[in-house]
Amino acid sequence: MKHIPIAKPSIGPEEIRAVTRVLKSGQLSLGPVHKEFETRFAKYIGAKHACTVSSGTAGLHLAMIAAGIGAGDEVITSPFSFVASSNSILFVGAKPVFVDIDPVSYNLDPAKVEKAVTKKTKAILVVHIFGQSTDMGPIMKIARKHKLKVIEDACESIGASYKGKRVGTFGESAVFAFYPNKQMTTGEGGMVVTQADRVQALMKSLSNQGRNADMQWLDHVRLGYNYRMDEMSAALGIEQLKKLDRFIAERRRIASWYERAFAKHAGLVQVPLTAPGNTHTYFVYVVQLLHPNVKRDEIIARLKKEGIGSKTYLPSIHLFRFYREQFGFRRGDFPISEQISDRALALPIFVGLKKTDVARVVDTLIRLLKTYDA
Ligand SMILES: *Cc1c(COP(=O)(O)O)cnc(C)c1O
């Protein structure tokens, strides 16, 4: 029986050739390739600038610094995210202020955002989770009204659009990530995009040891980091970016197979929904297990025995132990996020997954779920 993993990168001969070319060139860092990746990426997103970084997490850290966020500041963000988004607020000594999510998109609920604004609020860190945008119209309105910066964690939603506009073009800066399970990969890696010359200059300096704008080798003008992306990763990124629209189309096709296969089982499984105005790029395919007696950990173990990868995705950040201890969060603080977390099950989705694989995943899951009915 063939094993179906939950995620898998799609690497072809083009990627292997491009990385090999860099290896043979002798210039493995700070060469022309990452610059070409930045130019192509900015164009794809529709942003003025792009800056390669060593990971999405590194990009989020720099986005916080560039926004001038520091000790004593509050940043409003989503508890339903990968931990790195909220951690980036902690990296600069600020306080994450979580507000609950919209039950359709699983992203920040704008109505709750406005209520959470205080005198200390400096920014809103929106997270476009799973492959679709936050409701950016009202978010931008709140930000303008209260003079808040907006930063986008777009690490899971490359290529997604909101009312015809790509994610990554709304905030002061936006961060993308290229870990191997994302829609495109560079191994480890990330990208920060911005419309602002000031932010781009800061990104370039902060990611490269705080060097001066003219990159004089030993002129360090501020506290910086080594968050650079190497040239091999950038070469991989260029080839993946060329294929990205095809990759996204394939993910959407796989999602439509799942949706059709689950349609007969509406009482057992809720498929992901797309909020009005959004196009979804399916970083993951997460269903909600609706039957109250179902033991999710058992389901995951039983799926694994049948050769199918699955995962709880995502746990709510406020319930991680160090967040509870540092900020006093408790179960019940963000009930929608918690309910989605408790029922969520991520199923395999990757370029190359076959229609017959999807049928096997759905048939197996439904068979297992029905064993709980009695
Ligand atoms: C993947 C991801 C990140 C971090 O990306 P890394 O490249 O793994 O550091 C940040 N936020 C979200 C929501 C993510 O899914």
The ligand as a Tripos MOL2 file, in Angstrom:
@<TRIPOS>MOLECULE
LIG
   15    15     1     0     0
SMALL
NO_CHARGES

@<TRIPOS>ATOM
      1 C1          5.5370   28.7730    7.9980 C.3       1 LIG1
      2 C2          5.0180   29.9250    8.7770 C.ar      1 LIG1
      3 C3          5.8600   30.8870    9.3580 C.ar      1 LIG1
      4 C4          7.3380   30.7500    9.4910 C.3       1 LIG1
      5 O1          8.0470   30.3390    8.4710 O.3       1 LIG1
      6 P1          9.4960   29.6450    8.6660 P.3       1 LIG1
      7 O2         10.0760   29.8650    7.3240 O.co2     1 LIG1
      8 O3          9.2640   28.2200    8.9860 O.co2     1 LIG1
      9 O4         10.2500   30.3760    9.7300 O.co2     1 LIG1
     10 C5          5.2880   31.9770    9.9630 C.ar      1 LIG1
     11 N1          3.9540   32.1270   10.0410 N.ar      1 LIG1
     12 C6          3.1160   31.2200    9.5320 C.ar      1 LIG1
     13 C7          1.6540   31.4530    9.6720 C.3       1 LIG1
     14 C8          3.6090   30.0760    8.9120 C.ar      1 LIG1
     15 O5          2.7620   29.1570    8.4430 O.3       1 LIG1
@<TRIPOS>BOND
     1     1     2 1
     2     2     3 ar
     3     2    14 ar
     4     3     4 1
     5     3    10 ar
     6     4     5 1
     7     5     6 1
     8     6     7 2
     9     6     8 1
    10     6     9 1
    11    10    11 ar
    12    11    12 ar
    13    12    13 1
    14    12    14 ar
    15    14    15 1
@<TRIPOS>SUBSTRUCTURE
     1 LIG1         1 GROUP 0 **** ****
